[in-house]
Amino acid sequence: MSRYRRPLALRPEPEAAVPATAMVMAAGLGKRMRPLTATRPKPLVEVAGKPLIDHSLERLRAAGVKKAVVNVHYLADALEAHLRNRVEGIEIIVSDERDRLLETGGGLVRALPLIDTDPFLVVNSDNLWIDGPVDSLRLLAAGWDDARMDALLLLVPLAHAHCHKGQGDFHMRPDGALRRRRRGGVAPFVFTGVQMVSKRLLDGVLPEGPFSTNLLWDRAIEEKRLFGAVHQGLWFDIGAPPNIRKAEEILGAA
């Protein structure tokens, strides 16, 4: 029996164990963040005085994560140097994608041999979240039900998705099960870039090379194994240079 259990509680049980290993997605080209990414990878773009990836690693470390597997591609040497020389308190293992950018799904497949816990956390390094009354990583751990779930996504209400211009990603049933926004419609929840997944999500026949995690989510939806939990703090879509100032203004007023 798994120690990661239901329910999707507003307040995680204190004994809920956060996985010791996380995957940090940091290999993207950062095209929307140009010109800031002309000479540095997007994870090293600073918001509120520190690189984006440092915000993510701090949240992971505070929740008890011991090891982060970080994929690298664009300006990989600069990112590796930063991780080696400026990051402390968490073990860093690099998943090298210099030869070919594999997107989110392909990146998970490449990194899987380096991930030694099941389930494990996955964090996109280009989003910024601030915990509210509940640590969101512990919220995921407390809500995890290994019998029902292949992935548990941290979601934020569309109305509270700062700097985000989309129409939402998911609808959520009372039990936390997710379904996609219909084309042309609006959905009440946005994916934050943070999730807890089982290695089962990567079972079966998968494409060779680059592919999106969306393929894995769609399969999990069909099997009724994709769920969500609601983030209770601040979240920012740091997708373009103007969003940095907006985020810093909100953070300064919080």
N, C-alpha and C positions, 0 to 999 in steps of 0.2 A: 504493500500500500504506500502510495506517495505521501510525503510529508507536506506537500503543497496542496491546500484544500480550499473548498468553498467556505463561506459564501463571498460574493462580491460586496463586502461590507464597506460602509463609509469609513469606519475606523478599523484598520487591520489589527488582528490579534497580535499582542506583543511578541509571541513566540514564533510568528511566521518567519521562516528563514528565507532570506533573499539569496538567490543563487550566487555562488562565489565567483562566477565567470560571466563576463559580458562581452558582446561583440560591438565595437564602435565603428560605424560606417563613416569613413573619412577619405574615400578615394575619388570622389566626384570632381568634375572639371570646374565647377563654380562659375559657369558662364553668365548667369544672371547677376553675379556679384562683381562683374567687371566694371571699372578698371582695377578695383582693389585686388582682384585675383590674378592680375597680369604678372605679378612677381612673387606671389605667395599662395599656397593652397588655401581654400576657403576655411578649413578648420582653424587656421592661424589668424583669420580676420578678428580684430578685437571688438568686443562689445562690453561696455561698462568696465573698461580697464584690463580686460584679460581675453586671451584667445577663446573662440567658441568651444574648442575641444576641451579646454581646461574647465569650463563651466560643467560640461558633461562628466568629465573624470572626477570632479569634486563631488557631484551628486552621487556617482557610483561609489566612491570611496566612503562617503558619509553613510551610505546605506549598508555597508559591510562587504561590498564587492572587493575581492582580492586580486583579480586578474582581468585585464582588458585586452582583447584581441582587436587590433586596429588595422584595417586594410588601408593600403597606400597605393597611389598611382600617379596623380598629377603633382609635380614638384615634390616627389616622394622623399628626396634627400633632405629637404628643408623640414618636412614634417617629422621624419625619423630623428633628425638632430634635436628638434624641440622635445620630442618624447623622451629621448635618451638623457638630455641635459637639464630639463626644466620640470619634469614631472616626477613627483615623489609620492610614496605612500601606497602605490598600487603597481603591481607587476604589469609590464607592457610586453605583449608579444605581437610582432608585426606579421600580417598576412600580405604578402607581396603580390601586387597586381601590376607591376611595372610593364610587364609584357603585353597586357591586355586589360582594359577596363571591363569589369564583369557585371556591372550594375548591382542592384541590391540582392537579387536572388542568386546570381552567379557568384557574388562575393561571399554569401553565406556558404555556398557549396565549397568554395576554395578554402574557407577558414575552418570548416567543420572539424577536420582532424586536430586542430589546435584548441578546440572547445571541449573542456573536460567535465562539464556539468550538464545535466539534463533534468529539467528545463534550464534555459539560460536567458539572459537579457540581451536585447538588441537596441542600440541607441544610435540615432542619426546625429552626427556631430554638428549639423547646421541649424538646429533648432535650439531654443533657449527656454527652459522651464524653471520656475521658482515654486518650491513646495508651499502649499497652504497649511492648514491645520494637520494634514496627514502627509507623511513622506510617500510620494507616489510610487517609488520602487517597492516599498514595503506594502503599499496597497495592492500592487500586482501580485506580490508573493502571497499575501493573505487571501486573495481572490482566486488563486490558481486551483483548479480542480483537474487533476491529471486524467481522471476517468472520462471527462467530457471535452477537454480542450486540447487543441494543437497549437493555438496561439491566443494570447490575451493582450489586446491592444489598449494602450492608454489614450483616451480620447478627451477632447476639450469641447465644450459647447461652442457652436459656431459663433454665437453672440459674444463670446469671450476670447475668440481667437485673434489676438492682437496682430496687426500688420498683415493679416491674411485676406486675400481677395477672392478665394474660392467660394463655392456654393455648398460646402460640406462634403463629407465622404461617406458616412454611414448612418443608418437608422439602427436603433438598439431596442430590442424587446425587453420586457421587465426582468427576464432572467439573465440579461446581458448578451444574448446571442445577437449577432450582427447581420445586416444585409446592406447591399450597396445602394447608394443614391441612384435613382433612375436618371437616364440621360435627359437633360433639360430641366430637371427638378432641383429641389433644395433638400439637403439632409441636415439634421440638427447637430451632428457631431463631426469633428475634424480629427484626423489622426495626428498625434503629437510627434511622431518619430520615435516613440518609446514603446517597446513591446516585450513580452515574455513568451518564449516559444519552446516547444518540445522538438527534439530532433526528428520526431515523427513527421513534422511538417515537411521535411526534406526526403521522406521515403518515396519510393516509386520511381517511375521514369521521368527524368527531368531533361530540359534542353541542355545541350553542350554549349559552353561559352556563356555570353551575357544573356541575362533575362531578369525580369522584374519580380520582386516579391509579390506583386499583385497576382501572378499566376498561382502562387502557393495559397494566397488568401482565398482566391476564387474556388479553388479545390476544397479548402477547409469550409467555406460557406456551404458548398454543395453537400458536404458531409456533416453539416451542423456542428462544426467544431471550432468556429471562429467567434470569439467573445470580446467584449469591451468592458473597461472600467473607466470611470470619469475622474479626470484630474481636477483637484480642488484649489489649485493655486493659479499663478500667472503663467501664460505661455505666449511665445512670440515666434512668428514666422520670419526668420532672418534670411530672406531670399534675395534682397536687393539692397544696395547701399543706402537709400533713403530710410529703410526700415531700421537701420542701426540707430539713427537719431531718435526716431519715434520710440523705439524700445527703451533707450536710455532716459528719455523724458518721462515715460511711464514708471520706470524703475525708480527714478529720482523722486517722484511724487508719492510712491507707495509707502 
